[in-house]
């Protein structure tokens, strides 16, 4: 059940997921296609490409997203439970 909900959640919020995992400056900010204001946490394009090849920064960003969603309360507790992140 968790995998089905994770895929459904990803497809519903894929732009925001890409922004958070790759740390883009304008794409996907607040779930939009293109933001008029850059994200203060965004990386330049060359660094995004380098991080895709390194893979570890993407895993680290995923862990940071998970932490913000669960421990800091950025997502509703029911959503966290459905994603399977509530056991940490």
DSSP file (Angstrom, degrees, kcal/mol; ACC not computed):
  #  RESIDUE AA STRUCTURE BP1 BP2  ACC     N-H-->O    O-->H-N    N-H-->O    O-->H-N    TCO  KAPPA ALPHA  PHI   PSI    X-CA   Y-CA   Z-CA
    1    1 A X     >        0   0    0      0, 0.0     4,-2.1     0, 0.0     5,-0.2   0.000 360.0 360.0 360.0 -36.8    0.0    0.0    0.0
    2    2 A X  H  >  +     0   0    0      1,-0.2     4,-2.7     2,-0.2     5,-0.2   0.903 360.0  51.5 -64.1 -40.7    2.8    2.4    0.8
    3    3 A X  H  > S+     0   0    0      2,-0.2     4,-2.5     1,-0.2     5,-0.2   0.908 109.3  50.3 -64.5 -41.4    4.4    2.1   -2.7
    4    4 A X  H  > S+     0   0    0      1,-0.2     4,-2.2     2,-0.2    -1,-0.2   0.929 114.1  44.3 -62.0 -45.1    1.1    2.8   -4.4
    5    5 A X  H  X S+     0   0    0     -4,-2.1     4,-2.9    77,-0.2    -2,-0.2   0.883 111.6  53.7 -68.5 -37.5    0.5    5.9   -2.3
    6    6 A X  H  X S+     0   0    0     -4,-2.7     4,-2.7     2,-0.2    -2,-0.2   0.926 111.3  45.4 -62.2 -44.3    4.1    7.0   -2.8
    7    7 A X  H  X S+     0   0    0     -4,-2.5     4,-2.6     2,-0.2     5,-0.2   0.911 113.8  49.0 -65.6 -41.7    3.8    6.8   -6.5
    8    8 A X  H  X S+     0   0    0     -4,-2.2     4,-1.6    -5,-0.2    -2,-0.2   0.914 113.2  47.3 -61.7 -43.5    0.5    8.6   -6.5
    9    9 A X  H  X S+     0   0    0     -4,-2.9     4,-2.0     2,-0.2    -2,-0.2   0.902 112.2  50.4 -65.3 -41.9    1.9   11.3   -4.3
   10   10 A X  H  < S+     0   0    0     -4,-2.7     7,-0.2     1,-0.2    -2,-0.2   0.937 110.8  47.7 -62.6 -47.2    5.0   11.7   -6.5
   11   11 A X  H  < S+     0   0    0     -4,-2.6     3,-0.4     1,-0.2    -1,-0.2   0.811 113.3  49.2 -66.5 -28.4    2.9   12.0   -9.7
   12   12 A X  H  < S+     0   0    0     -4,-1.6    -1,-0.2    -5,-0.2    -2,-0.2   0.851 127.8  23.7 -75.4 -34.7    0.7   14.5   -8.1
   13   13 A X  S  X S+     0   0    0     -4,-2.0     4,-2.2    -5,-0.1     3,-0.2  -0.132  79.1 133.0-122.3  35.4    3.6   16.6   -6.8
   14   14 A X  H  > S+     0   0    0     -3,-0.4     4,-2.5     1,-0.2     5,-0.2   0.830  70.3  54.9 -64.0 -34.0    6.4   15.7   -9.2
   15   15 A X  H  > S+     0   0    0      2,-0.2     4,-2.2     1,-0.2    -1,-0.2   0.927 111.0  44.9 -65.7 -42.8    7.6   19.3   -9.8
   16   16 A X  H  > S+     0   0    0     -3,-0.2     4,-2.5     2,-0.2    -2,-0.2   0.891 112.0  53.1 -66.3 -38.8    8.1   19.9   -6.1
   17   17 A X  H  X S+     0   0    0     -4,-2.2     4,-2.6    -7,-0.2     5,-0.3   0.921 109.6  48.0 -61.9 -44.3    9.8   16.6   -5.7
   18   18 A X  H  X S+     0   0    0     -4,-2.5     4,-2.5     1,-0.2     5,-0.3   0.919 111.8  50.7 -62.2 -43.1   12.3   17.4   -8.5
   19   19 A X  H  X>S+     0   0    0     -4,-2.2     4,-1.5    -5,-0.2     5,-0.8   0.923 114.1  43.2 -60.7 -44.9   12.9   20.8   -7.0
   20   20 A X  H  <5S+     0   0    0     -4,-2.5    -2,-0.2     2,-0.2    -1,-0.2   0.871 118.0  43.4 -73.2 -36.3   13.6   19.4   -3.5
   21   21 A X  H  <5S+     0   0    0     -4,-2.6    40,-0.2    -5,-0.2    -2,-0.2   0.880 127.0  29.5 -77.3 -37.1   15.7   16.4   -4.6
   22   22 A X  H  <5S-     0   0    0     -4,-2.5    21,-0.2    -5,-0.3    -2,-0.2   0.554  99.2-131.5 -98.7  -9.1   17.8   18.3   -7.2
   23   23 A X  T  <5 -     0   0    0     -4,-1.5    20,-3.3    -5,-0.3    -3,-0.2   0.952  34.5-172.5  56.5  55.5   17.7   21.7   -5.5
   24   24 A X      < -     0   0    0     -5,-0.8    17,-0.1    18,-0.2    -1,-0.1  -0.376  24.5-136.2 -74.4 157.5   16.7   23.7   -8.6
   25   25 A X  S    S-     0   0    0     18,-0.4    14,-3.0    17,-0.2    17,-0.2   0.893  90.7  -3.1 -82.4 -41.3   16.6   27.5   -8.5
   26   26 A X  S >  S+     0   0    0     12,-0.2     9,-1.9     7,-0.1     3,-0.9   0.653 104.7  94.6-126.7 -27.5   13.4   28.1  -10.3
   27   27 A X  B 3  S-A   34   0A   0      1,-0.2    -3,-0.2     7,-0.2     7,-0.2  -0.559 101.2  -0.9 -76.2 129.3   11.8   24.8  -11.6
   28   28 A X  T >  S+     0   0    0      4,-1.2     3,-2.3     5,-0.6    -1,-0.2   0.462  81.1 157.4  79.0   1.2    9.3   23.3   -9.3
   29   29 A X  G X  S-     0   0    0     -3,-0.9     3,-1.6     1,-0.3    -1,-0.2  -0.450  81.4  -3.7 -63.1 126.2    9.4   25.9   -6.5
   30   30 A X  G 3  S-     0   0    0      1,-0.3    -1,-0.3    -2,-0.2     3,-0.1   0.757 130.6 -65.3  57.8  27.6    6.1   25.7   -4.6
   31   31 A X  G <  S+     0   0    0     -3,-2.3    -1,-0.3     1,-0.2    -2,-0.2   0.608 103.2 133.4  75.5  12.4    5.0   23.1   -7.2
   32   32 A X    <   -     0   0    0     -3,-1.6    -4,-1.2   -17,-0.1    -1,-0.2  -0.525  65.3-123.8 -91.4 160.9    5.0   25.6  -10.1
   33   33 A X  S    S+     0   0    0      1,-0.3    -5,-0.6    -2,-0.2     2,-0.3   0.941  96.8   0.3 -65.8 -46.7    6.5   25.0  -13.5
   34   34 A X  B    S-A   27   0A   0     -7,-0.2     2,-0.3    -6,-0.1    -1,-0.3  -0.968  71.7-144.3-149.0 125.9    8.7   28.0  -13.2
   35   35 A X        -     0   0    0     -9,-1.9     4,-0.1    -2,-0.3    -5,-0.1  -0.690   9.9-144.7 -92.9 142.6    9.0   30.5  -10.4
   36   36 A X  S    S+     0   0    0     -2,-0.3     2,-0.4     1,-0.1    -1,-0.1   0.729  91.5  54.3 -76.2 -20.8    9.6   34.2  -11.0
   37   37 A X  S    S-     0   0    0    -11,-0.1    -1,-0.1    -8,-0.1    -2,-0.1  -0.953  91.1-122.0-114.4 132.0   11.8   34.3   -7.8
   38   38 A X        -     0   0    0     -2,-0.4     2,-0.3     1,-0.1   -12,-0.2  -0.346  27.3-108.2 -71.3 151.1   14.7   31.9   -7.4
   39   39 A X    >   -     0   0    0    -14,-3.0     3,-1.1     1,-0.1    -1,-0.1  -0.574  17.3-138.7 -74.0 137.9   14.9   29.6   -4.4
   40   40 A X  T 3  S+     0   0    0     -2,-0.3    -1,-0.1     1,-0.2   -15,-0.1   0.702 105.4  50.1 -71.8 -16.7   17.6   30.7   -1.9
   41   41 A X  T 3  S+     0   0    0    -17,-0.1    -1,-0.2   -16,-0.1   -16,-0.1   0.397  86.8 119.1 -98.8   1.6   18.6   27.0   -1.6
   42   42 A X    <   -     0   0    0     -3,-1.1     2,-0.3   -17,-0.2   -18,-0.2  -0.353  54.1-140.2 -73.0 148.0   18.8   26.4   -5.3
   43   43 A X        -     0   0    0    -20,-3.3   -18,-0.4   -21,-0.2    -4,-0.1  -0.691  25.9 -99.0-100.6 156.8   22.1   25.2   -6.9
   44   44 A X    >>  -     0   0    0     -2,-0.3     4,-1.8   -20,-0.1     3,-0.6  -0.326  41.3-104.1 -67.2 161.3   23.5   26.4  -10.3
   45   45 A X  H 3> S+     0   0    0      1,-0.2     4,-2.3     2,-0.2     5,-0.2   0.867 118.9  55.7 -58.1 -41.2   22.9   24.1  -13.2
   46   46 A X  H 3> S+     0   0    0      1,-0.2     4,-2.1     2,-0.2    -1,-0.2   0.871 108.4  48.6 -62.4 -35.6   26.4   22.7  -13.3
   47   47 A X  H <> S+     0   0    0     -3,-0.6     4,-2.4     2,-0.2    -1,-0.2   0.863 108.6  53.3 -73.4 -35.1   26.2   21.7   -9.7
   48   48 A X  H  X S+     0   0    0     -4,-1.8     4,-1.7     2,-0.2    -2,-0.2   0.932 110.7  47.3 -62.3 -45.7   22.8   19.9  -10.3
   49   49 A X  H  X S+     0   0    0     -4,-2.3     4,-1.4     1,-0.2    -2,-0.2   0.915 112.4  49.5 -62.9 -43.4   24.3   17.9  -13.1
   50   50 A X  H  X S+     0   0    0     -4,-2.1     4,-1.7     1,-0.2    -1,-0.2   0.902 109.5  51.8 -61.5 -42.0   27.3   17.0  -11.1
   51   51 A X  H  X S+     0   0    0     -4,-2.4     4,-1.9     1,-0.2     7,-0.5   0.817 103.3  58.3 -67.4 -30.5   25.1   15.9   -8.1
   52   52 A X  H  < S+     0   0    0     -4,-1.7    -1,-0.2     1,-0.2    -2,-0.2   0.902 109.5  45.0 -63.7 -39.9   23.1   13.6  -10.4
   53   53 A X  H  < S+     0   0    0     -4,-1.4    -2,-0.2     1,-0.2    -1,-0.2   0.831 112.7  50.1 -73.2 -31.8   26.3   11.8  -11.3
   54   54 A X  H  < S-     0   0    0     -4,-1.7     2,-2.2     1,-0.1    -2,-0.2   0.806  82.7-168.8 -75.6 -29.4   27.5   11.6   -7.7
   55   55 A X    >X  +     0   0    0     -4,-1.9     4,-1.7     1,-0.2     3,-0.7  -0.178  66.0  86.3  68.8 -42.3   24.1   10.2   -6.5
   56   56 A X  H 3> S+     0   0    0     -2,-2.2     4,-2.7     1,-0.2     5,-0.2   0.888  83.4  56.0 -57.1 -41.9   24.9   10.7   -2.8
   57   57 A X  H 3> S+     0   0    0     -6,-0.3     4,-2.4     1,-0.2    -1,-0.2   0.861 106.0  52.3 -59.7 -32.2   23.7   14.3   -2.7
   58   58 A X  H <> S+     0   0    0     -3,-0.7     4,-2.2    -7,-0.5    -1,-0.2   0.908 110.0  47.8 -68.2 -40.7   20.3   13.2   -4.0
   59   59 A X  H  X S+     0   0    0     -4,-1.7     4,-2.2     2,-0.2    -2,-0.2   0.912 112.3  49.8 -64.6 -42.1   20.1   10.6   -1.3
   60   60 A X  H  X S+     0   0    0     -4,-2.7     4,-2.0     1,-0.2    -2,-0.2   0.900 110.5  49.6 -62.6 -41.3   21.1   13.2    1.3
   61   61 A X  H  X S+     0   0    0     -4,-2.4     4,-2.4     2,-0.2    -1,-0.2   0.877 108.7  53.4 -65.8 -37.2   18.4   15.6   -0.1
   62   62 A X  H  X S+     0   0    0     -4,-2.2     4,-2.5     2,-0.2    -2,-0.2   0.916 108.9  48.8 -62.4 -43.2   15.8   12.8    0.1
   63   63 A X  H  X S+     0   0    0     -4,-2.2     4,-2.3     1,-0.2    -1,-0.2   0.878 110.8  50.9 -64.6 -36.6   16.7   12.3    3.8
   64   64 A X  H  X S+     0   0    0     -4,-2.0     4,-2.5     2,-0.2    -2,-0.2   0.899 110.4  49.0 -67.2 -40.3   16.4   16.0    4.4
   65   65 A X  H  X S+     0   0    0     -4,-2.4     4,-2.4     2,-0.2    -2,-0.2   0.924 111.7  49.4 -62.8 -44.4   13.0   16.1    2.7
   66   66 A X  H  X S+     0   0    0     -4,-2.5     4,-2.2     2,-0.2     5,-0.3   0.901 111.3  49.4 -62.5 -41.6   11.9   13.1    4.8
   67   67 A X  H  X>S+     0   0    0     -4,-2.3     4,-1.7     2,-0.2     5,-1.2   0.934 112.3  47.1 -63.6 -46.7   13.1   14.8    8.0
   68   68 A X  H  <5S+     0   0    0     -4,-2.5     6,-1.8     1,-0.2     4,-0.3   0.887 113.8  49.0 -62.6 -38.1   11.3   18.1    7.2
   69   69 A X  H  <5S+     0   0    0     -4,-2.4     6,-1.3     4,-0.2    -1,-0.2   0.888 124.8  26.0 -69.6 -38.4    8.1   16.2    6.4
   70   70 A X  H  <5S+     0   0    0     -4,-2.2    -3,-0.2    -5,-0.2    -2,-0.2   0.944 129.1  31.1 -93.0 -58.1    8.1   14.1    9.5
   71   71 A X  T  <5S+     0   0    0     -4,-1.7    -3,-0.2    -5,-0.3    -2,-0.1   0.837 125.3  40.9 -76.7 -34.0    9.9   15.8   12.4
   72   72 A X  S   <S-     0   0    0     -5,-1.2    -1,-0.2    -4,-0.3    -3,-0.1   0.504 106.2-121.8 -95.7  -4.6    9.2   19.4   11.5
   73   73 A X        +     0   0    0     -6,-0.3    -4,-0.2    -3,-0.2    -3,-0.1   0.808  61.5 143.4  76.0  31.7    5.6   18.8   10.5
   74   74 A X        +     0   0    0     -6,-1.8     2,-0.3     2,-0.1    -5,-0.2   0.746  68.8  48.4 -74.9 -21.8    5.6   20.1    6.9
   75   75 A X  S    S-     0   0    0     -6,-1.3     2,-0.1    -7,-0.2     5,-0.0  -0.864  99.5 -98.0-114.7 153.1    3.2   17.3    5.9
   76   76 A X    >>  -     0   0    0     -2,-0.3     4,-2.1     1,-0.1     3,-0.6  -0.403  35.6-118.4 -63.4 141.9    0.0   16.3    7.7
   77   77 A X  H 3> S+     0   0    0      1,-0.2     4,-2.1     2,-0.2     5,-0.1   0.810 114.1  56.0 -55.5 -32.3    0.5   13.3   10.0
   78   78 A X  H 3> S+     0   0    0      2,-0.2     4,-2.2     1,-0.2    -1,-0.2   0.900 108.0  47.8 -66.7 -39.1   -2.0   11.2    7.9
   79   79 A X  H <> S+     0   0    0     -3,-0.6     4,-2.0     2,-0.2    -2,-0.2   0.902 110.7  51.6 -66.5 -41.1    0.1   11.8    4.8
   80   80 A X  H  X>S+     0   0    0     -4,-2.1     5,-2.2     1,-0.2     6,-0.6   0.911 111.0  48.2 -61.2 -42.7    3.3   10.9    6.6
   81   81 A X  H ><5S+     0   0    0     -4,-2.1     3,-0.9     1,-0.2    -2,-0.2   0.903 110.6  50.5 -65.4 -41.9    1.7    7.7    7.8
   82   82 A X  H 3<5S+     0   0    0     -4,-2.2    -1,-0.2     1,-0.3   -77,-0.2   0.830 107.6  54.1 -67.1 -31.5    0.4    6.8    4.3
   83   83 A X  H 3<5S-     0   0    0     -4,-2.0    -1,-0.3    -5,-0.1    -2,-0.2   0.608 114.8-119.3 -75.7 -11.5    3.9    7.4    2.8
   84   84 A X  T <<5S+     0   0    0     -3,-0.9     3,-0.3    -4,-0.5    -3,-0.2   0.709  82.9 116.3  81.4  20.5    5.3    5.0    5.4
   85   85 A X    > < +     0   0    0     -5,-2.2     3,-0.9    -6,-0.2    -4,-0.2   0.389  46.9  88.2 -99.6   1.4    7.6    7.6    7.0
   86   86 A X  T 3  S+     0   0    0     -6,-0.6    -1,-0.2     1,-0.2    -5,-0.1   0.485  70.9  73.2 -81.7  -2.1    5.9    7.5   10.4
   87   87 A X  T 3         0   0    0     -3,-0.3    -1,-0.2     1,-0.2    -2,-0.1   0.481 360.0 360.0 -92.4  -2.8    8.0    4.7   11.9
   88   88 A X    <         0   0    0     -3,-0.9    -1,-0.2     0, 0.0    -2,-0.1   0.496 360.0 360.0 -78.2 360.0   11.3    6.6   12.4
